[in-house]
Amino acid sequence: MGLLELLRRTRRSDESTLYECRDCGTCVFPEQEKCPNCGSVEIACYEF
Ligand SMILES: [Zn+2]
């Protein structure tokens, strides 16, 4: 059973935008307003 794989695939096709902290480069989830790593609110988003 590839449940994890299915979830990952669904998530991937669903999200064509990548959010990343501008200060440390950490990947940030869209629902997060701050970087979980350094607390910066400077979130860059890249659309594919
Ligand atoms: Zn950061």
mmCIF file of the protein (N, C-alpha, C, O) and its ligand, coordinates in Angstrom:
data_MODEL
# 
_entry.id   MODEL 
# 
loop_
_entity.id 
_entity.type 
_entity.pdbx_number_of_molecules 
1 polymer     1 
2 non-polymer 1 
# 
_entity_poly.entity_id                      1 
_entity_poly.type                           'polypeptide(L)' 
_entity_poly.nstd_linkage                   no 
_entity_poly.nstd_monomer                   no 
_entity_poly.pdbx_seq_one_letter_code       MGLLELLRRTRRSDESTLYECRDCGTCVFPEQEKCPNCGSVEIACYEF 
_entity_poly.pdbx_seq_one_letter_code_can   MGLLELLRRTRRSDESTLYECRDCGTCVFPEQEKCPNCGSVEIACYEF 
_entity_poly.pdbx_strand_id                 A 
# 
loop_
_entity_poly_seq.entity_id 
_entity_poly_seq.num 
_entity_poly_seq.mon_id 
_entity_poly_seq.hetero 
1 1  MET n 
1 2  GLY n 
1 3  LEU n 
1 4  LEU n 
1 5  GLU n 
1 6  LEU n 
1 7  LEU n 
1 8  ARG n 
1 9  ARG n 
1 10 THR n 
1 11 ARG n 
1 12 ARG n 
1 13 SER n 
1 14 ASP n 
1 15 GLU n 
1 16 SER n 
1 17 THR n 
1 18 LEU n 
1 19 TYR n 
1 20 GLU n 
1 21 CYS n 
1 22 ARG n 
1 23 ASP n 
1 24 CYS n 
1 25 GLY n 
1 26 THR n 
1 27 CYS n 
1 28 VAL n 
1 29 PHE n 
1 30 PRO n 
1 31 GLU n 
1 32 GLN n 
1 33 GLU n 
1 34 LYS n 
1 35 CYS n 
1 36 PRO n 
1 37 ASN n 
1 38 CYS n 
1 39 GLY n 
1 40 SER n 
1 41 VAL n 
1 42 GLU n 
1 43 ILE n 
1 44 ALA n 
1 45 CYS n 
1 46 TYR n 
1 47 GLU n 
1 48 PHE n 
# 
loop_
_struct_asym.id 
_struct_asym.entity_id 
A 1 
B 2 
# 
loop_
_chem_comp.id 
_chem_comp.type 
_chem_comp.mon_nstd_flag 
ALA 'L-peptide linking' y 
ARG 'L-peptide linking' y 
ASN 'L-peptide linking' y 
ASP 'L-peptide linking' y 
CYS 'L-peptide linking' y 
GLN 'L-peptide linking' y 
GLU 'L-peptide linking' y 
GLY 'peptide linking'   y 
ILE 'L-peptide linking' y 
LEU 'L-peptide linking' y 
LYS 'L-peptide linking' y 
MET 'L-peptide linking' y 
PHE 'L-peptide linking' y 
PRO 'L-peptide linking' y 
SER 'L-peptide linking' y 
THR 'L-peptide linking' y 
TYR 'L-peptide linking' y 
VAL 'L-peptide linking' y 
ZN  non-polymer         . 
# 
_pdbx_entity_nonpoly.entity_id   2 
_pdbx_entity_nonpoly.name        ? 
_pdbx_entity_nonpoly.comp_id     ZN 
# 
_pdbx_nonpoly_scheme.asym_id         B 
_pdbx_nonpoly_scheme.entity_id       2 
_pdbx_nonpoly_scheme.mon_id          ZN 
_pdbx_nonpoly_scheme.ndb_seq_num     1 
_pdbx_nonpoly_scheme.pdb_seq_num     101 
_pdbx_nonpoly_scheme.auth_seq_num    101 
_pdbx_nonpoly_scheme.pdb_mon_id      ZN 
_pdbx_nonpoly_scheme.auth_mon_id     ZN 
_pdbx_nonpoly_scheme.pdb_strand_id   A 
_pdbx_nonpoly_scheme.pdb_ins_code    . 
# 
loop_
_atom_site.group_PDB 
_atom_site.id 
_atom_site.type_symbol 
_atom_site.label_atom_id 
_atom_site.label_alt_id 
_atom_site.label_comp_id 
_atom_site.label_asym_id 
_atom_site.label_entity_id 
_atom_site.label_seq_id 
_atom_site.pdbx_PDB_ins_code 
_atom_site.Cartn_x 
_atom_site.Cartn_y 
_atom_site.Cartn_z 
_atom_site.occupancy 
_atom_site.B_iso_or_equiv 
_atom_site.pdbx_formal_charge 
_atom_site.auth_seq_id 
_atom_site.auth_comp_id 
_atom_site.auth_asym_id 
_atom_site.auth_atom_id 
_atom_site.pdbx_PDB_model_num 
ATOM   1   N  N  . MET A 1 1  ? 0.841  -1.204 0.000   1.00 0.00 ? 1   MET A N  1 
ATOM   2   C  CA . MET A 1 1  ? 0.000  0.000  0.000   1.00 0.00 ? 1   MET A CA 1 
ATOM   3   C  C  . MET A 1 1  ? 0.878  1.258  0.000   1.00 0.00 ? 1   MET A C  1 
ATOM   4   O  O  . MET A 1 1  ? 1.706  1.448  0.891   1.00 0.00 ? 1   MET A O  1 
ATOM   5   N  N  . GLY A 1 2  ? 0.691  2.081  -0.977  1.00 0.00 ? 2   GLY A N  1 
ATOM   6   C  CA . GLY A 1 2  ? 1.523  3.285  -1.030  1.00 0.00 ? 2   GLY A CA 1 
ATOM   7   C  C  . GLY A 1 2  ? 0.761  4.520  -0.608  1.00 0.00 ? 2   GLY A C  1 
ATOM   8   O  O  . GLY A 1 2  ? 0.585  5.467  -1.375  1.00 0.00 ? 2   GLY A O  1 
ATOM   9   N  N  . LEU A 1 3  ? 0.321  4.485  0.619   1.00 0.00 ? 3   LEU A N  1 
ATOM   10  C  CA . LEU A 1 3  ? -0.501 5.604  1.091   1.00 0.00 ? 3   LEU A CA 1 
ATOM   11  C  C  . LEU A 1 3  ? 0.316  6.900  1.177   1.00 0.00 ? 3   LEU A C  1 
ATOM   12  O  O  . LEU A 1 3  ? -0.129 7.973  0.771   1.00 0.00 ? 3   LEU A O  1 
ATOM   13  N  N  . LEU A 1 4  ? 1.513  6.756  1.715   1.00 0.00 ? 4   LEU A N  1 
ATOM   14  C  CA . LEU A 1 4  ? 2.363  7.940  1.820   1.00 0.00 ? 4   LEU A CA 1 
ATOM   15  C  C  . LEU A 1 4  ? 2.687  8.514  0.451   1.00 0.00 ? 4   LEU A C  1 
ATOM   16  O  O  . LEU A 1 4  ? 2.696  9.727  0.237   1.00 0.00 ? 4   LEU A O  1 
ATOM   17  N  N  . GLU A 1 5  ? 2.946  7.614  -0.446  1.00 0.00 ? 5   GLU A N  1 
ATOM   18  C  CA . GLU A 1 5  ? 3.269  8.052  -1.800  1.00 0.00 ? 5   GLU A CA 1 
ATOM   19  C  C  . GLU A 1 5  ? 2.086  8.761  -2.443  1.00 0.00 ? 5   GLU A C  1 
ATOM   20  O  O  . GLU A 1 5  ? 2.240  9.756  -3.151  1.00 0.00 ? 5   GLU A O  1 
ATOM   21  N  N  . LEU A 1 6  ? 0.912  8.226  -2.179  1.00 0.00 ? 6   LEU A N  1 
ATOM   22  C  CA . LEU A 1 6  ? -0.298 8.824  -2.737  1.00 0.00 ? 6   LEU A CA 1 
ATOM   23  C  C  . LEU A 1 6  ? -0.508 10.226 -2.160  1.00 0.00 ? 6   LEU A C  1 
ATOM   24  O  O  . LEU A 1 6  ? -0.835 11.169 -2.881  1.00 0.00 ? 6   LEU A O  1 
ATOM   25  N  N  . LEU A 1 7  ? -0.313 10.339 -0.856  1.00 0.00 ? 7   LEU A N  1 
ATOM   26  C  CA . LEU A 1 7  ? -0.467 11.644 -0.211  1.00 0.00 ? 7   LEU A CA 1 
ATOM   27  C  C  . LEU A 1 7  ? 0.531  12.645 -0.782  1.00 0.00 ? 7   LEU A C  1 
ATOM   28  O  O  . LEU A 1 7  ? 0.195  13.795 -1.063  1.00 0.00 ? 7   LEU A O  1 
ATOM   29  N  N  . ARG A 1 8  ? 1.751  12.183 -0.943  1.00 0.00 ? 8   ARG A N  1 
ATOM   30  C  CA . ARG A 1 8  ? 2.792  13.047 -1.443  1.00 0.00 ? 8   ARG A CA 1 
ATOM   31  C  C  . ARG A 1 8  ? 2.466  13.511 -2.859  1.00 0.00 ? 8   ARG A C  1 
ATOM   32  O  O  . ARG A 1 8  ? 2.661  14.671 -3.221  1.00 0.00 ? 8   ARG A O  1 
ATOM   33  N  N  . ARG A 1 9  ? 1.967  12.570 -3.635  1.00 0.00 ? 9   ARG A N  1 
ATOM   34  C  CA . ARG A 1 9  ? 1.661  12.888 -5.023  1.00 0.00 ? 9   ARG A CA 1 
ATOM   35  C  C  . ARG A 1 9  ? 0.504  13.883 -5.123  1.00 0.00 ? 9   ARG A C  1 
ATOM   36  O  O  . ARG A 1 9  ? 0.535  14.817 -5.924  1.00 0.00 ? 9   ARG A O  1 
ATOM   37  N  N  . THR A 1 10 ? -0.507 13.664 -4.297  1.00 0.00 ? 10  THR A N  1 
ATOM   38  C  CA . THR A 1 10 ? -1.665 14.564 -4.296  1.00 0.00 ? 10  THR A CA 1 
ATOM   39  C  C  . THR A 1 10 ? -1.241 15.967 -3.898  1.00 0.00 ? 10  THR A C  1 
ATOM   40  O  O  . THR A 1 10 ? -1.642 16.965 -4.496  1.00 0.00 ? 10  THR A O  1 
ATOM   41  N  N  . ARG A 1 11 ? -0.412 15.999 -2.864  1.00 0.00 ? 11  ARG A N  1 
ATOM   42  C  CA . ARG A 1 11 ? 0.063  17.280 -2.365  1.00 0.00 ? 11  ARG A CA 1 
ATOM   43  C  C  . ARG A 1 11 ? 0.882  17.993 -3.439  1.00 0.00 ? 11  ARG A C  1 
ATOM   44  O  O  . ARG A 1 11 ? 0.760  19.202 -3.637  1.00 0.00 ? 11  ARG A O  1 
ATOM   45  N  N  . ARG A 1 12 ? 1.694  17.238 -4.107  1.00 0.00 ? 12  ARG A N  1 
ATOM   46  C  CA . ARG A 1 12 ? 2.554  17.838 -5.112  1.00 0.00 ? 12  ARG A CA 1 
ATOM   47  C  C  . ARG A 1 12 ? 1.766  18.439 -6.270  1.00 0.00 ? 12  ARG A C  1 
ATOM   48  O  O  . ARG A 1 12 ? 2.027  19.562 -6.701  1.00 0.00 ? 12  ARG A O  1 
ATOM   49  N  N  . SER A 1 13 ? 0.812  17.681 -6.758  1.00 0.00 ? 13  SER A N  1 
ATOM   50  C  CA . SER A 1 13 ? 0.063  18.167 -7.906  1.00 0.00 ? 13  SER A CA 1 
ATOM   51  C  C  . SER A 1 13 ? -0.839 19.330 -7.499  1.00 0.00 ? 13  SER A C  1 
ATOM   52  O  O  . SER A 1 13 ? -1.243 20.153 -8.320  1.00 0.00 ? 13  SER A O  1 
ATOM   53  N  N  . ASP A 1 14 ? -1.134 19.365 -6.218  1.00 0.00 ? 14  ASP A N  1 
ATOM   54  C  CA . ASP A 1 14 ? -2.015 20.403 -5.720  1.00 0.00 ? 14  ASP A CA 1 
ATOM   55  C  C  . ASP A 1 14 ? -1.279 21.727 -5.547  1.00 0.00 ? 14  ASP A C  1 
ATOM   56  O  O  . ASP A 1 14 ? -1.841 22.798 -5.778  1.00 0.00 ? 14  ASP A O  1 
ATOM   57  N  N  . GLU A 1 15 ? -0.045 21.640 -5.148  1.00 0.00 ? 15  GLU A N  1 
ATOM   58  C  CA . GLU A 1 15 ? 0.712  22.856 -4.860  1.00 0.00 ? 15  GLU A CA 1 
ATOM   59  C  C  . GLU A 1 15 ? 1.747  23.132 -5.928  1.00 0.00 ? 15  GLU A C  1 
ATOM   60  O  O  . GLU A 1 15 ? 2.736  22.409 -6.055  1.00 0.00 ? 15  GLU A O  1 
ATOM   61  N  N  . SER A 1 16 ? 1.518  24.160 -6.678  1.00 0.00 ? 16  SER A N  1 
ATOM   62  C  CA . SER A 1 16 ? 2.492  24.528 -7.695  1.00 0.00 ? 16  SER A CA 1 
ATOM   63  C  C  . SER A 1 16 ? 3.301  25.729 -7.235  1.00 0.00 ? 16  SER A C  1 
ATOM   64  O  O  . SER A 1 16 ? 4.109  26.281 -7.983  1.00 0.00 ? 16  SER A O  1 
ATOM   65  N  N  . THR A 1 17 ? 3.069  26.121 -5.993  1.00 0.00 ? 17  THR A N  1 
ATOM   66  C  CA . THR A 1 17 ? 3.799  27.260 -5.453  1.00 0.00 ? 17  THR A CA 1 
ATOM   67  C  C  . THR A 1 17 ? 4.708  26.812 -4.317  1.00 0.00 ? 17  THR A C  1 
ATOM   68  O  O  . THR A 1 17 ? 4.295  26.064 -3.430  1.00 0.00 ? 17  THR A O  1 
ATOM   69  N  N  . LEU A 1 18 ? 5.929  27.272 -4.359  1.00 0.00 ? 18  LEU A N  1 
ATOM   70  C  CA . LEU A 1 18 ? 6.882  26.923 -3.317  1.00 0.00 ? 18  LEU A CA 1 
ATOM   71  C  C  . LEU A 1 18 ? 7.148  28.141 -2.438  1.00 0.00 ? 18  LEU A C  1 
ATOM   72  O  O  . LEU A 1 18 ? 7.456  29.227 -2.930  1.00 0.00 ? 18  LEU A O  1 
ATOM   73  N  N  . TYR A 1 19 ? 7.023  27.940 -1.140  1.00 0.00 ? 19  TYR A N  1 
ATOM   74  C  CA . TYR A 1 19 ? 7.281  29.030 -0.204  1.00 0.00 ? 19  TYR A CA 1 
ATOM   75  C  C  . TYR A 1 19 ? 8.601  28.772 0.497   1.00 0.00 ? 19  TYR A C  1 
ATOM   76  O  O  . TYR A 1 19 ? 8.876  27.663 0.954   1.00 0.00 ? 19  TYR A O  1 
ATOM   77  N  N  . GLU A 1 20 ? 9.400  29.806 0.572   1.00 0.00 ? 20  GLU A N  1 
ATOM   78  C  CA . GLU A 1 20 ? 10.719 29.641 1.141   1.00 0.00 ? 20  GLU A CA 1 
ATOM   79  C  C  . GLU A 1 20 ? 11.110 30.885 1.922   1.00 0.00 ? 20  GLU A C  1 
ATOM   80  O  O  . GLU A 1 20 ? 10.811 32.008 1.514   1.00 0.00 ? 20  GLU A O  1 
ATOM   81  N  N  . CYS A 1 21 ? 11.774 30.678 3.038   1.00 0.00 ? 21  CYS A N  1 
ATOM   82  C  CA . CYS A 1 21 ? 12.231 31.811 3.840   1.00 0.00 ? 21  CYS A CA 1 
ATOM   83  C  C  . CYS A 1 21 ? 13.329 32.559 3.100   1.00 0.00 ? 21  CYS A C  1 
ATOM   84  O  O  . CYS A 1 21 ? 14.252 31.955 2.554   1.00 0.00 ? 21  CYS A O  1 
ATOM   85  N  N  . ARG A 1 22 ? 13.216 33.873 3.090   1.00 0.00 ? 22  ARG A N  1 
ATOM   86  C  CA . ARG A 1 22 ? 14.227 34.656 2.384   1.00 0.00 ? 22  ARG A CA 1 
ATOM   87  C  C  . ARG A 1 22 ? 15.515 34.778 3.173   1.00 0.00 ? 22  ARG A C  1 
ATOM   88  O  O  . ARG A 1 22 ? 16.575 35.065 2.618   1.00 0.00 ? 22  ARG A O  1 
ATOM   89  N  N  . ASP A 1 23 ? 15.410 34.557 4.470   1.00 0.00 ? 23  ASP A N  1 
ATOM   90  C  CA . ASP A 1 23 ? 16.591 34.722 5.304   1.00 0.00 ? 23  ASP A CA 1 
ATOM   91  C  C  . ASP A 1 23 ? 17.437 33.470 5.394   1.00 0.00 ? 23  ASP A C  1 
ATOM   92  O  O  . ASP A 1 23 ? 18.661 33.532 5.281   1.00 0.00 ? 23  ASP A O  1 
ATOM   93  N  N  . CYS A 1 24 ? 16.787 32.331 5.598   1.00 0.00 ? 24  CYS A N  1 
ATOM   94  C  CA . CYS A 1 24 ? 17.581 31.112 5.799   1.00 0.00 ? 24  CYS A CA 1 
ATOM   95  C  C  . CYS A 1 24 ? 17.311 30.051 4.738   1.00 0.00 ? 24  CYS A C  1 
ATOM   96  O  O  . CYS A 1 24 ? 18.008 29.037 4.689   1.00 0.00 ? 24  CYS A O  1 
ATOM   97  N  N  . GLY A 1 25 ? 16.314 30.270 3.892   1.00 0.00 ? 25  GLY A N  1 
ATOM   98  C  CA . GLY A 1 25 ? 16.074 29.323 2.799   1.00 0.00 ? 25  GLY A CA 1 
ATOM   99  C  C  . GLY A 1 25 ? 15.257 28.108 3.190   1.00 0.00 ? 25  GLY A C  1 
ATOM   100 O  O  . GLY A 1 25 ? 15.108 27.178 2.398   1.00 0.00 ? 25  GLY A O  1 
ATOM   101 N  N  . THR A 1 26 ? 14.726 28.107 4.400   1.00 0.00 ? 26  THR A N  1 
ATOM   102 C  CA . THR A 1 26 ? 13.913 26.983 4.846   1.00 0.00 ? 26  THR A CA 1 
ATOM   103 C  C  . THR A 1 26 ? 12.589 26.949 4.102   1.00 0.00 ? 26  THR A C  1 
ATOM   104 O  O  . THR A 1 26 ? 11.985 27.986 3.829   1.00 0.00 ? 26  THR A O  1 
ATOM   105 N  N  . CYS A 1 27 ? 12.149 25.742 3.781   1.00 0.00 ? 27  CYS A N  1 
ATOM   106 C  CA . CYS A 1 27 ? 10.864 25.580 3.126   1.00 0.00 ? 27  CYS A CA 1 
ATOM   107 C  C  . CYS A 1 27 ? 9.755  25.866 4.131   1.00 0.00 ? 27  CYS A C  1 
ATOM   108 O  O  . CYS A 1 27 ? 9.747  25.305 5.226   1.00 0.00 ? 27  CYS A O  1 
ATOM   109 N  N  . VAL A 1 28 ? 8.829  26.730 3.765   1.00 0.00 ? 28  VAL A N  1 
ATOM   110 C  CA . VAL A 1 28 ? 7.750  27.128 4.667   1.00 0.00 ? 28  VAL A CA 1 
ATOM   111 C  C  . VAL A 1 28 ? 6.413  26.731 4.065   1.00 0.00 ? 28  VAL A C  1 
ATOM   112 O  O  . VAL A 1 28 ? 6.177  26.921 2.872   1.00 0.00 ? 28  VAL A O  1 
ATOM   113 N  N  . PHE A 1 29 ? 5.541  26.179 4.900   1.00 0.00 ? 29  PHE A N  1 
ATOM   114 C  CA . PHE A 1 29 ? 4.224  25.810 4.411   1.00 0.00 ? 29  PHE A CA 1 
ATOM   115 C  C  . PHE A 1 29 ? 3.387  27.058 4.185   1.00 0.00 ? 29  PHE A C  1 
ATOM   116 O  O  . PHE A 1 29 ? 3.539  28.044 4.905   1.00 0.00 ? 29  PHE A O  1 
ATOM   117 N  N  . PRO A 1 30 ? 2.507  27.027 3.195   1.00 0.00 ? 30  PRO A N  1 
ATOM   118 C  CA . PRO A 1 30 ? 1.698  28.209 2.861   1.00 0.00 ? 30  PRO A CA 1 
ATOM   119 C  C  . PRO A 1 30 ? 0.862  28.715 4.020   1.00 0.00 ? 30  PRO A C  1 
ATOM   120 O  O  . PRO A 1 30 ? 0.602  29.915 4.113   1.00 0.00 ? 30  PRO A O  1 
ATOM   121 N  N  . GLU A 1 31 ? 0.438  27.832 4.901   1.00 0.00 ? 31  GLU A N  1 
ATOM   122 C  CA . GLU A 1 31 ? -0.406 28.265 6.013   1.00 0.00 ? 31  GLU A CA 1 
ATOM   123 C  C  . GLU A 1 31 ? 0.406  28.909 7.132   1.00 0.00 ? 31  GLU A C  1 
ATOM   124 O  O  . GLU A 1 31 ? -0.158 29.475 8.069   1.00 0.00 ? 31  GLU A O  1 
ATOM   125 N  N  . GLN A 1 32 ? 1.707  28.822 7.033   1.00 0.00 ? 32  GLN A N  1 
ATOM   126 C  CA . GLN A 1 32 ? 2.552  29.431 8.056   1.00 0.00 ? 32  GLN A CA 1 
ATOM   127 C  C  . GLN A 1 32 ? 2.926  30.847 7.636   1.00 0.00 ? 32  GLN A C  1 
ATOM   128 O  O  . GLN A 1 32 ? 3.281  31.089 6.482   1.00 0.00 ? 32  GLN A O  1 
ATOM   129 N  N  . GLU A 1 33 ? 2.844  31.758 8.560   1.00 0.00 ? 33  GLU A N  1 
ATOM   130 C  CA . GLU A 1 33 ? 3.177  33.141 8.235   1.00 0.00 ? 33  GLU A CA 1 
ATOM   131 C  C  . GLU A 1 33 ? 4.603  33.482 8.582   1.00 0.00 ? 33  GLU A C  1 
ATOM   132 O  O  . GLU A 1 33 ? 5.156  34.483 8.125   1.00 0.00 ? 33  GLU A O  1 
ATOM   133 N  N  . LYS A 1 34 ? 5.191  32.625 9.404   1.00 0.00 ? 34  LYS A N  1 
ATOM   134 C  CA . LYS A 1 34 ? 6.575  32.861 9.802   1.00 0.00 ? 34  LYS A CA 1 
ATOM   135 C  C  . LYS A 1 34 ? 7.426  31.651 9.479   1.00 0.00 ? 34  LYS A C  1 
ATOM   136 O  O  . LYS A 1 34 ? 6.927  30.531 9.367   1.00 0.00 ? 34  LYS A O  1 
ATOM   137 N  N  . CYS A 1 35 ? 8.697  31.890 9.333   1.00 0.00 ? 35  CYS A N  1 
ATOM   138 C  CA . CYS A 1 35 ? 9.630  30.794 9.132   1.00 0.00 ? 35  CYS A CA 1 
ATOM   139 C  C  . CYS A 1 35 ? 9.780  30.022 10.436  1.00 0.00 ? 35  CYS A C  1 
ATOM   140 O  O  . CYS A 1 35 ? 10.074 30.613 11.475  1.00 0.00 ? 35  CYS A O  1 
ATOM   141 N  N  . PRO A 1 36 ? 9.580  28.707 10.393  1.00 0.00 ? 36  PRO A N  1 
ATOM   142 C  CA . PRO A 1 36 ? 9.700  27.903 11.607  1.00 0.00 ? 36  PRO A CA 1 
ATOM   143 C  C  . PRO A 1 36 ? 11.130 27.812 12.099  1.00 0.00 ? 36  PRO A C  1 
ATOM   144 O  O  . PRO A 1 36 ? 11.371 27.461 13.254  1.00 0.00 ? 36  PRO A O  1 
ATOM   145 N  N  . ASN A 1 37 ? 12.059 28.119 11.251  1.00 0.00 ? 37  ASN A N  1 
ATOM   146 C  CA . ASN A 1 37 ? 13.470 27.995 11.614  1.00 0.00 ? 37  ASN A CA 1 
ATOM   147 C  C  . ASN A 1 37 ? 14.022 29.255 12.275  1.00 0.00 ? 37  ASN A C  1 
ATOM   148 O  O  . ASN A 1 37 ? 14.626 29.181 13.344  1.00 0.00 ? 37  ASN A O  1 
ATOM   149 N  N  . CYS A 1 38 ? 13.819 30.399 11.650  1.00 0.00 ? 38  CYS A N  1 
ATOM   150 C  CA . CYS A 1 38 ? 14.421 31.623 12.180  1.00 0.00 ? 38  CYS A CA 1 
ATOM   151 C  C  . CYS A 1 38 ? 13.380 32.664 12.594  1.00 0.00 ? 38  CYS A C  1 
ATOM   152 O  O  . CYS A 1 38 ? 13.739 33.703 13.149  1.00 0.00 ? 38  CYS A O  1 
ATOM   153 N  N  . GLY A 1 39 ? 12.101 32.403 12.333  1.00 0.00 ? 39  GLY A N  1 
ATOM   154 C  CA . GLY A 1 39 ? 11.059 33.317 12.771  1.00 0.00 ? 39  GLY A CA 1 
ATOM   155 C  C  . GLY A 1 39 ? 10.858 34.515 11.865  1.00 0.00 ? 39  GLY A C  1 
ATOM   156 O  O  . GLY A 1 39 ? 10.100 35.427 12.197  1.00 0.00 ? 39  GLY A O  1 
ATOM   157 N  N  . SER A 1 40 ? 11.523 34.521 10.736  1.00 0.00 ? 40  SER A N  1 
ATOM   158 C  CA . SER A 1 40 ? 11.390 35.639 9.810   1.00 0.00 ? 40  SER A CA 1 
ATOM   159 C  C  . SER A 1 40 ? 10.033 35.621 9.115   1.00 0.00 ? 40  SER A C  1 
ATOM   160 O  O  . SER A 1 40 ? 9.476  34.557 8.843   1.00 0.00 ? 40  SER A O  1 
ATOM   161 N  N  . VAL A 1 41 ? 9.511  36.806 8.831   1.00 0.00 ? 41  VAL A N  1 
ATOM   162 C  CA . VAL A 1 41 ? 8.240  36.884 8.112   1.00 0.00 ? 41  VAL A CA 1 
ATOM   163 C  C  . VAL A 1 41 ? 8.479  37.165 6.635   1.00 0.00 ? 41  VAL A C  1 
ATOM   164 O  O  . VAL A 1 41 ? 7.542  37.356 5.861   1.00 0.00 ? 41  VAL A O  1 
ATOM   165 N  N  . GLU A 1 42 ? 9.744  37.185 6.266   1.00 0.00 ? 42  GLU A N  1 
ATOM   166 C  CA . GLU A 1 42 ? 10.079 37.415 4.858   1.00 0.00 ? 42  GLU A CA 1 
ATOM   167 C  C  . GLU A 1 42 ? 10.002 36.088 4.111   1.00 0.00 ? 42  GLU A C  1 
ATOM   168 O  O  . GLU A 1 42 ? 10.988 35.361 3.994   1.00 0.00 ? 42  GLU A O  1 
ATOM   169 N  N  . ILE A 1 43 ? 8.813  35.796 3.612   1.00 0.00 ? 43  ILE A N  1 
ATOM   170 C  CA . ILE A 1 43 ? 8.624  34.543 2.897   1.00 0.00 ? 43  ILE A CA 1 
ATOM   171 C  C  . ILE A 1 43 ? 8.558  34.807 1.396   1.00 0.00 ? 43  ILE A C  1 
ATOM   172 O  O  . ILE A 1 43 ? 7.748  35.604 0.923   1.00 0.00 ? 43  ILE A O  1 
ATOM   173 N  N  . ALA A 1 44 ? 9.395  34.147 0.690   1.00 0.00 ? 44  ALA A N  1 
ATOM   174 C  CA . ALA A 1 44 ? 9.375  34.281 -0.763  1.00 0.00 ? 44  ALA A CA 1 
ATOM   175 C  C  . ALA A 1 44 ? 8.562  33.154 -1.349  1.00 0.00 ? 44  ALA A C  1 
ATOM   176 O  O  . ALA A 1 44 ? 8.620  32.027 -0.858  1.00 0.00 ? 44  ALA A O  1 
ATOM   177 N  N  . CYS A 1 45 ? 7.793  33.443 -2.407  1.00 0.00 ? 45  CYS A N  1 
ATOM   178 C  CA . CYS A 1 45 ? 7.083  32.342 -3.031  1.00 0.00 ? 45  CYS A CA 1 
ATOM   179 C  C  . CYS A 1 45 ? 7.417  32.274 -4.515  1.00 0.00 ? 45  CYS A C  1 
ATOM   180 O  O  . CYS A 1 45 ? 7.478  33.281 -5.221  1.00 0.00 ? 45  CYS A O  1 
ATOM   181 N  N  . TYR A 1 46 ? 7.625  31.063 -4.943  1.00 0.00 ? 46  TYR A N  1 
ATOM   182 C  CA . TYR A 1 46 ? 7.959  30.823 -6.332  1.00 0.00 ? 46  TYR A CA 1 
ATOM   183 C  C  . TYR A 1 46 ? 6.843  30.017 -6.967  1.00 0.00 ? 46  TYR A C  1 
ATOM   184 O  O  . TYR A 1 46 ? 6.424  28.994 -6.426  1.00 0.00 ? 46  TYR A O  1 
ATOM   185 N  N  . GLU A 1 47 ? 6.372  30.463 -8.084  1.00 0.00 ? 47  GLU A N  1 
ATOM   186 C  CA . GLU A 1 47 ? 5.326  29.713 -8.781  1.00 0.00 ? 47  GLU A CA 1 
ATOM   187 C  C  . GLU A 1 47 ? 5.909  28.997 -9.977  1.00 0.00 ? 47  GLU A C  1 
ATOM   188 O  O  . GLU A 1 47 ? 6.759  29.521 -10.698 1.00 0.00 ? 47  GLU A O  1 
ATOM   189 N  N  . PHE A 1 48 ? 5.428  27.790 -10.164 1.00 0.00 ? 48  PHE A N  1 
ATOM   190 C  CA . PHE A 1 48 ? 5.934  26.999 -11.286 1.00 0.00 ? 48  PHE A CA 1 
ATOM   191 C  C  . PHE A 1 48 ? 4.950  26.952 -12.414 1.00 0.00 ? 48  PHE A C  1 
ATOM   192 O  O  . PHE A 1 48 ? 5.216  26.328 -13.440 1.00 0.00 ? 48  PHE A O  1 
HETATM 193 ZN ZN . ZN  B 2 .  ? 14.127 31.418 8.028   1.00 0.00 2 101 ZN  A ZN 1 
# 
